[in-house]
Amino acid sequence: MSNPPEARRDPDRETVAALGLVDKFQRALQREDRAEIVDTARQVVAGRVPLAGQWLPLSLIAAQNGEVSLAREAFELYFESCGRTSSAAFLKVDLLTQIGAWEEILALLRDWPRDSRPATYAANRGAAALFCGHPDEARRYLEEATILLPQAGAAWLSLALLVDFAREADLAERLIASEPAMAGAPPAELGNYYYALGKAHADRGEPARAFAAYARGAAVMKPLLDYSREQDRINATEAVSGYGAASIAALASQQSEPTGRTIFVMGQPRSGTTLVEQILTSHSAVTHGGEIYRLDLLANDVRGLSCAAVGKYVEETGAPAAARLWQHWLDELFPSPGRIVDKTLTTSRLLGLAAALLPQAPLIWLTRDPLDCAWSCFRTRFAGEAAWSYDLEDIAFHFRLEDELLVRWREILGDRLLVVPFEDLVSETEPWIRRILAHCGLPDEPHAYAPHENPRPVTTSSAIQVRRPINRSGIGSAEPYRQFLEPFTRAYYG
C-alpha cells in the first residue's frame, strides 16, 4: 500500500528547503543579526541539513552567540559526519574552550588515548590541569610538551605560571637555551615564549633581562592585534553618553523581571578582579564565575552603548525581554542554580547598559596602584582582549580613559558601585570581604574568607596566585622595574 500523499517524502523539495535555510543563515551572518543567526541555526540543526564538515563552524558560531546547547548539538552532528574519528573528537576541545568548560576538557583528555599529535595533547592536557588546579599533572604534561615540541611557546608560558624559576635552575636554563629553536616559530608562539622567558628572569631577580624579554614579547604581539587610541577614546565616550542617575532610574523602572543573579566585577586586568571573583565563588550561594562576554552580545542587540541606544532598545523590545535573554544566556553557560560572577574585561564600557537593564545586579570596581597595575599588565600575555597592553604608552592612555570612566560612574551610580582598592583588600582582608558580601546581599560565610581553598577552574594569569592565601606580595611589585617603566609614568602622570 502506498503512503498517503502527506507522508510521502519529496527529496527535491527537501533539498530546496535545506539550501534555502543555509542561504538564510549566511545572509544573517553577513548582517550580523544575532537573533536571526540563532533562529536559522536552530532550524538547520533540527532539519539535519547535510552540512558534513560545515557543522563545526556552525557549532562555533552558535557558541559565539551564546547558544551553548545548540553548539553542542551541532558539534555532535559534525562528529557523526566525520565517523567519530579521534582527530574530529580532538576538535571538541576548541568548542569547550570557547564555552569555558575546562573540567570537561580535562576529563575528555584524560579518557583519550594519545594520538598522532602527542605534543598538542600534552600541551592541552597540561593547560587544562593548570586551570583546574592540578599542578602536578599540569607540570608533567607541560614539561612533556616543551620537550616534544621545541617551539611550544604556549606550553612554556603555561609552565612559567606554575613554577618559580628561582628554585628551578635546570628548567630555567632549558627555557633560556630554547631561544634559538624559537627562530622559526609562528609569531604568537614566539610572543608566548618571550613572556615565559621574562617570567624566568623575573623569578631569578634579573629585572633588566626580565624587562627586555617582556618587551620583546610585546613587540612581537603588538602587530598581531589592532589597537587604536582614537577608537578606544570613542568607545569610552559612548560608554557614558547620555547617562545620569535619573535616566538610569527611568530605564530601570521598566524592568519587571528578576535581575539579581549576576554580580559584575570590573576594573583593570591585574587589579584584583580574579581575587574578588574567587572570594565570591567561595560562597555557597555563588556557583560560577568568569569572563563570560555576554554583555557584549547584549550591546550588539542594543546596537550601541549610549543611554539613547538603550532607551531606543527598551522602547522597541522592552526591558523585560533583555532580562529574559540575559537569563537564557546564563542558563546556557551555567545550568546549575546559583548566582554568577561576571568579570569580563569590557564591563566598564558596558556599565550603563548593565545598570539600566539589570538593575538588581551588584556592581564592584577594583582599583590598584597605577604603576603596579601597569607593570603587571605589561608582563602578562593576554588572550587578545587587551590589545593596549603591549605598549607602555598605550597602557597609560587606556588607564587614563578608565580613570575618567570610574569618576563618571561613581557620580552616576553612587553607592550602587562599590569601589575596592586592591591594596586595602589584601591589607585589611576580613573587613573588605565582609563589605563585599554585604554589597552583594550575601550572608557572612566562613568559606569566603579562605578563597585559596576554592577548587573551581581559574583560566586567567592569576590561576596560581588565587590558590595561595591572600597576601601583600603584589604591592610595590613594579618597584624593581621603575626605571624601565618611564614611558608609562611620563604618559600617565604627565
VMD Tcl script that draws the C-alpha trace (Angstrom):
set ca {
  {0.00 0.00 0.00}
  {1.38 3.39 -0.92}
  {1.87 6.06 1.69}
  {-0.77 8.78 1.89}
  {0.23 11.91 -0.02}
  {1.01 13.92 3.11}
  {3.52 11.28 4.29}
  {5.47 10.97 1.05}
  {8.94 12.47 1.08}
  {9.91 14.79 -1.73}
  {13.74 14.76 -1.85}
  {13.88 17.66 -4.28}
  {11.65 19.82 -2.11}
  {13.68 18.91 0.99}
  {16.89 19.84 -0.81}
  {15.49 23.20 -1.88}
  {14.29 23.88 1.67}
  {17.69 22.94 3.09}
  {19.52 25.18 0.64}
  {17.13 27.98 1.50}
  {17.91 27.62 5.20}
  {21.65 27.65 4.56}
  {21.30 30.77 2.39}
  {19.19 32.45 5.08}
  {21.82 31.58 7.69}
  {24.63 33.02 5.57}
  {22.69 36.26 4.99}
  {22.07 36.57 8.72}
  {25.81 36.22 9.30}
  {26.53 38.98 6.80}
  {24.05 41.29 8.57}
  {25.44 40.26 11.98}
  {21.85 39.69 13.08}
  {22.31 37.56 16.20}
  {18.64 36.64 16.65}
  {18.29 35.56 13.01}
  {21.61 33.68 13.13}
  {20.45 31.71 16.16}
  {16.92 31.08 14.86}
  {18.16 29.88 11.47}
  {20.92 27.75 13.02}
  {18.29 26.04 15.15}
  {16.27 25.24 12.05}
  {19.36 23.92 10.25}
  {20.18 21.65 13.20}
  {16.58 20.50 13.66}
  {16.32 19.68 9.97}
  {19.61 17.81 9.99}
  {20.63 19.63 6.82}
  {23.54 17.67 5.27}
  {26.41 20.04 6.07}
  {29.15 17.44 6.76}
  {32.28 19.36 7.84}
  {30.38 22.66 7.98}
  {28.72 21.55 11.22}
  {31.94 22.51 13.02}
  {31.95 26.24 12.11}
  {28.18 26.35 12.73}
  {28.83 24.91 16.20}
  {31.44 27.57 16.95}
  {29.17 30.34 15.62}
  {26.36 29.15 17.90}
  {28.73 29.24 20.88}
  {29.92 32.74 19.97}
  {26.29 33.85 20.04}
  {25.62 32.45 23.50}
  {23.84 29.25 22.45}
  {25.82 26.54 24.22}
  {23.23 23.75 23.91}
  {22.83 24.40 20.19}
  {26.61 24.47 19.76}
  {26.94 21.09 21.43}
  {24.18 19.60 19.28}
  {25.79 20.92 16.09}
  {29.14 19.51 17.14}
  {27.60 16.07 17.62}
  {26.32 16.26 14.04}
  {29.83 17.18 12.90}
  {31.25 14.28 14.91}
  {28.80 11.84 13.31}
  {29.54 13.18 9.82}
  {33.27 12.52 10.38}
  {32.73 8.95 11.51}
  {33.59 9.80 15.16}
  {37.33 9.77 14.46}
  {39.83 10.70 17.17}
  {41.02 13.72 15.14}
  {37.44 15.01 14.96}
  {36.94 14.39 18.68}
  {40.05 16.45 19.40}
  {38.34 19.48 17.89}
  {35.77 19.34 20.66}
  {38.43 20.95 22.84}
  {38.10 24.12 20.73}
  {34.37 24.27 21.40}
  {34.70 23.50 25.11}
  {37.44 26.13 25.43}
  {35.12 28.72 23.91}
  {32.41 27.97 26.47}
  {34.87 27.69 29.36}
  {34.17 24.03 30.18}
  {37.68 23.29 31.48}
  {36.76 20.46 33.83}
  {35.02 18.75 30.91}
  {38.08 19.35 28.73}
  {40.34 17.76 31.33}
  {38.05 14.75 31.76}
  {37.87 14.35 27.98}
  {41.65 14.45 27.59}
  {42.20 12.02 30.45}
  {39.95 9.49 28.68}
  {41.58 9.81 25.28}
  {44.48 7.65 24.12}
  {47.41 9.59 22.77}
  {47.00 10.17 19.07}
  {49.34 11.27 16.32}
  {49.78 14.70 17.90}
  {51.31 13.92 21.29}
  {52.77 17.43 21.74}
  {49.38 19.07 21.18}
  {47.76 16.56 23.51}
  {50.33 17.20 26.24}
  {50.03 21.00 25.93}
  {46.24 20.92 26.07}
  {46.11 18.49 28.96}
  {48.72 20.46 30.88}
  {46.87 23.75 30.40}
  {43.55 22.19 31.42}
  {45.09 20.67 34.53}
  {46.66 24.03 35.40}
  {43.37 25.87 35.14}
  {41.54 23.17 37.11}
  {44.01 23.32 39.99}
  {46.01 20.11 39.46}
  {49.60 21.43 39.48}
  {51.44 18.09 39.47}
  {49.52 16.80 36.48}
  {49.87 20.17 34.75}
  {53.61 20.24 35.21}
  {54.11 16.70 33.96}
  {52.30 17.32 30.69}
  {53.53 20.87 30.10}
  {57.14 19.80 30.51}
  {56.48 16.92 28.12}
  {55.05 19.36 25.57}
  {58.14 21.58 25.72}
  {60.36 18.55 25.17}
  {58.30 17.12 22.29}
  {57.92 20.48 20.54}
  {60.79 22.94 20.99}
  {58.62 25.77 19.59}
  {55.81 25.21 22.11}
  {55.65 28.80 23.29}
  {52.18 28.41 24.79}
  {53.28 25.37 26.81}
  {56.32 27.25 28.09}
  {54.10 30.15 29.12}
  {51.65 27.91 31.00}
  {54.58 26.17 32.69}
  {56.03 29.55 33.66}
  {52.81 30.41 35.51}
  {53.21 27.21 37.50}
  {56.80 27.29 38.65}
  {59.24 29.55 40.50}
  {62.30 29.56 38.26}
  {64.45 30.79 41.15}
  {64.08 27.27 42.56}
  {64.21 25.52 39.20}
  {67.68 26.24 37.83}
  {67.72 23.34 35.35}
  {64.29 24.19 33.97}
  {65.22 27.87 33.67}
  {68.37 27.03 31.77}
  {66.44 24.75 29.42}
  {63.97 27.56 28.75}
  {66.79 30.03 28.06}
  {68.57 27.51 25.83}
  {65.39 27.05 23.77}
  {65.57 30.58 22.32}
  {67.43 29.62 19.09}
  {64.80 26.94 18.37}
  {62.10 29.61 18.50}
  {63.51 31.47 15.49}
  {61.07 29.87 13.04}
  {58.07 29.74 15.36}
  {54.79 31.45 14.45}
  {54.64 34.97 15.92}
  {52.06 34.12 18.60}
  {54.16 31.20 19.84}
  {57.29 33.37 19.76}
  {55.49 36.01 21.82}
  {54.40 33.36 24.31}
  {57.97 32.17 24.64}
  {59.34 35.62 25.46}
  {56.69 36.17 28.12}
  {57.76 32.87 29.68}
  {61.40 33.93 29.42}
  {60.57 37.23 31.12}
  {58.96 35.32 33.99}
  {62.11 33.18 34.36}
  {64.39 36.22 34.62}
  {61.97 37.98 36.98}
  {61.87 34.95 39.28}
  {65.69 34.90 39.31}
  {65.88 38.56 40.33}
  {67.17 39.85 36.97}
  {64.96 42.88 36.26}
  {66.87 44.21 33.23}
  {66.78 40.83 31.48}
  {63.18 40.29 32.53}
  {62.03 43.61 31.13}
  {63.96 43.03 27.90}
  {62.26 39.66 27.40}
  {58.79 41.04 28.16}
  {59.41 43.98 25.84}
  {60.47 41.64 23.06}
  {57.34 39.55 23.58}
  {55.20 42.69 23.47}
  {56.92 43.85 20.29}
  {56.08 40.52 18.65}
  {52.45 40.61 19.80}
  {51.57 44.25 19.11}
  {51.41 43.98 15.27}
  {49.10 40.95 15.60}
  {46.42 42.94 17.41}
  {44.59 46.04 16.30}
  {44.61 48.78 18.94}
  {43.55 52.31 18.12}
  {43.76 55.01 20.78}
  {41.16 57.03 18.92}
  {38.73 54.12 18.82}
  {39.39 53.45 22.49}
  {38.52 57.08 23.26}
  {35.37 56.92 21.12}
  {34.20 53.78 22.93}
  {34.86 55.32 26.34}
  {32.95 58.46 25.38}
  {29.97 56.49 24.08}
  {30.00 54.32 27.22}
  {28.82 57.22 29.41}
  {26.98 59.23 26.75}
  {23.62 60.46 28.00}
  {23.69 58.56 31.27}
  {22.74 60.10 34.57}
  {21.22 58.86 37.77}
  {17.73 59.90 36.63}
  {17.99 58.34 33.16}
  {19.21 55.01 34.55}
  {16.45 55.04 37.17}
  {13.84 55.71 34.48}
  {15.03 52.79 32.36}
  {15.41 50.51 35.37}
  {11.83 51.25 36.44}
  {10.63 49.49 33.29}
  {12.28 46.22 34.30}
  {9.81 43.71 35.73}
  {11.98 40.57 35.57}
  {14.37 39.49 38.36}
  {17.90 40.63 37.55}
  {19.95 39.94 40.68}
  {21.58 36.68 39.68}
  {24.70 38.32 38.21}
  {27.40 40.10 40.20}
  {29.51 42.31 37.94}
  {33.18 42.71 38.93}
  {35.27 45.07 36.87}
  {38.45 47.12 36.85}
  {41.75 46.98 35.03}
  {43.10 43.49 34.40}
  {45.56 42.50 37.13}
  {43.80 44.80 39.63}
  {42.40 42.02 41.81}
  {39.23 41.15 39.91}
  {40.03 37.43 39.88}
  {40.67 37.53 43.63}
  {37.24 39.08 44.24}
  {35.68 36.53 41.89}
  {37.41 33.78 43.90}
  {36.11 35.25 47.16}
  {32.56 35.43 45.88}
  {32.53 31.99 44.27}
  {33.73 30.53 47.58}
  {30.30 31.45 48.96}
  {27.71 28.68 48.86}
  {25.16 30.91 47.10}
  {27.53 31.79 44.22}
  {28.18 28.85 41.95}
  {30.14 30.09 38.95}
  {32.12 32.96 37.53}
  {34.37 34.06 34.73}
  {34.80 36.37 31.77}
  {31.55 35.46 30.02}
  {31.30 38.30 27.44}
  {27.51 38.23 27.30}
  {27.15 41.98 27.86}
  {28.95 42.43 24.54}
  {26.30 40.26 22.88}
  {23.58 42.32 24.51}
  {25.24 45.53 23.35}
  {25.17 44.19 19.79}
  {21.42 43.65 20.08}
  {21.01 47.13 21.59}
  {23.18 48.46 18.75}
  {25.18 50.79 20.91}
  {26.48 51.64 24.37}
  {24.89 55.05 24.92}
  {21.83 55.80 27.00}
  {19.99 56.80 23.82}
  {20.69 53.38 22.29}
  {19.47 51.59 25.41}
  {16.38 53.80 25.53}
  {15.52 53.01 21.93}
  {16.01 49.30 22.55}
  {13.72 49.39 25.60}
  {11.10 51.30 23.62}
  {11.16 48.77 20.78}
  {11.86 45.50 22.60}
  {11.20 46.12 26.28}
  {13.47 45.87 29.30}
  {11.93 42.52 30.41}
  {12.93 40.93 27.09}
  {16.56 41.90 27.73}
  {16.45 40.34 31.19}
  {14.93 37.13 29.86}
  {17.60 36.94 27.16}
  {20.29 37.54 29.79}
  {18.86 34.78 31.98}
  {18.77 32.43 28.98}
  {22.45 33.06 28.32}
  {23.32 32.42 31.95}
  {21.32 29.20 31.96}
  {23.11 28.10 28.80}
  {26.52 28.66 30.37}
  {25.67 27.70 33.94}
  {22.78 25.20 34.09}
  {23.03 24.68 37.85}
  {21.27 27.22 40.10}
  {23.10 29.91 42.00}
  {24.45 33.39 41.48}
  {27.10 34.17 38.91}
  {30.15 36.46 38.89}
  {30.86 38.16 35.57}
  {34.33 39.72 35.47}
  {34.53 40.37 31.73}
  {37.26 42.93 30.95}
  {34.99 45.14 28.83}
  {32.35 45.68 31.53}
  {33.47 49.23 32.35}
  {32.40 50.19 28.81}
  {29.05 48.41 29.22}
  {28.21 49.52 32.73}
  {25.39 51.85 31.71}
  {23.66 49.07 29.83}
  {24.08 46.67 32.79}
  {22.91 49.22 35.35}
  {19.81 50.15 33.34}
  {18.67 46.74 32.11}
  {19.79 44.61 35.09}
  {19.05 46.99 37.96}
  {19.31 44.41 40.77}
  {22.81 43.29 39.81}
  {25.55 44.36 42.27}
  {28.44 46.32 40.75}
  {32.04 46.15 42.05}
  {35.06 48.04 40.64}
  {38.65 47.17 41.63}
  {41.42 49.76 41.63}
  {45.16 49.30 42.07}
  {48.29 51.45 42.21}
  {48.74 52.54 38.56}
  {52.43 51.64 38.30}
  {52.00 48.19 39.83}
  {48.97 47.54 37.64}
  {50.72 48.83 34.50}
  {53.74 46.62 35.09}
  {51.53 43.61 35.79}
  {49.60 44.22 32.56}
  {52.78 44.70 30.51}
  {54.26 41.41 31.72}
  {51.04 39.47 31.11}
  {50.34 37.81 27.78}
  {46.60 38.35 27.46}
  {44.50 36.22 25.15}
  {43.68 39.17 22.86}
  {41.09 41.22 24.72}
  {43.69 43.77 25.96}
  {45.35 44.91 22.74}
  {46.51 48.08 24.53}
  {48.75 46.06 26.89}
  {51.72 45.63 24.53}
  {52.95 49.22 24.65}
  {53.64 51.23 27.82}
  {52.27 54.47 26.37}
  {49.14 52.66 25.14}
  {48.68 51.29 28.66}
  {48.90 54.82 30.06}
  {46.37 56.10 27.53}
  {43.92 53.30 28.30}
  {44.36 53.68 32.07}
  {43.54 57.37 31.89}
  {40.36 56.66 29.98}
  {39.37 54.08 32.60}
  {40.11 56.55 35.40}
  {37.78 59.06 33.77}
  {35.09 56.39 33.40}
  {35.36 55.47 37.08}
  {34.94 59.09 38.16}
  {31.86 59.44 35.99}
  {30.28 56.13 37.03}
  {30.78 56.96 40.71}
  {28.94 60.22 40.17}
  {26.08 58.46 38.36}
  {25.73 55.25 40.35}
  {26.62 56.40 43.85}
  {26.55 53.62 46.44}
  {25.40 51.04 43.92}
  {29.01 50.89 42.68}
  {31.36 49.52 45.35}
  {34.96 50.59 44.68}
  {37.52 48.22 46.22}
  {41.19 49.29 46.36}
  {43.37 46.22 45.88}
  {45.90 47.37 48.46}
  {43.18 47.72 51.11}
  {41.65 44.35 50.22}
  {44.92 42.46 50.77}
  {45.89 44.52 53.85}
  {42.53 44.60 55.65}
  {41.08 41.42 54.22}
  {38.31 40.48 56.62}
  {36.57 43.88 56.79}
  {36.66 44.20 53.00}
  {35.37 40.69 52.37}
  {32.54 41.42 54.80}
  {31.79 44.62 52.92}
  {31.85 42.86 49.52}
  {29.47 40.17 50.74}
  {27.09 42.74 52.20}
  {27.14 44.75 48.97}
  {26.07 41.62 47.09}
  {23.35 40.76 49.61}
  {25.20 37.62 50.70}
  {25.19 36.45 54.33}
  {28.53 36.17 56.09}
  {30.07 32.74 55.50}
  {33.48 31.36 56.54}
  {34.41 29.87 53.15}
  {34.53 33.34 51.61}
  {37.46 34.20 53.90}
  {39.56 31.31 52.55}
  {39.28 31.80 48.77}
  {42.56 29.96 48.16}
  {40.77 26.74 49.13}
  {38.20 27.20 46.35}
  {38.83 24.38 43.82}
  {36.96 25.91 40.87}
  {38.73 26.33 37.49}
  {40.57 29.64 37.04}
  {41.68 30.45 33.50}
  {43.32 33.86 33.89}
  {47.01 34.54 34.50}
  {46.08 34.65 38.21}
  {45.38 30.89 38.19}
  {48.24 30.19 40.59}
  {48.11 33.34 42.75}
  {44.47 32.90 43.77}
  {45.21 29.39 45.04}
  {47.52 30.89 47.67}
  {46.36 32.65 50.84}
  {45.69 36.37 50.32}
  {48.94 38.28 50.75}
  {50.55 41.67 50.08}
  {53.18 40.45 47.60}
  {51.58 42.38 44.74}
  {52.04 45.73 46.49}
  {55.12 47.51 45.12}
  {55.76 44.80 42.53}
  {56.76 47.41 39.93}
  {59.50 48.99 42.04}
  {62.43 46.92 40.64}
  {61.30 47.95 37.14}
  {60.58 51.63 37.76}
  {63.40 52.87 35.52}
  {62.12 50.76 32.61}
  {58.55 51.98 33.06}
  {59.36 55.64 32.45}
  {57.35 55.74 29.16}
  {54.28 54.80 31.20}
  {54.88 57.22 34.06}
  {55.62 60.07 31.65}
  {52.45 59.45 29.61}
  {50.18 58.67 32.57}
  {51.23 61.34 35.05}
  {52.44 63.94 32.56}
}
mol new
graphics top color blue
foreach p $ca { graphics top sphere $p radius 0.5 }
foreach p [lrange $ca 0 end-1] q [lrange $ca 1 end] { graphics top cylinder $p $q radius 0.2 }
display resetview
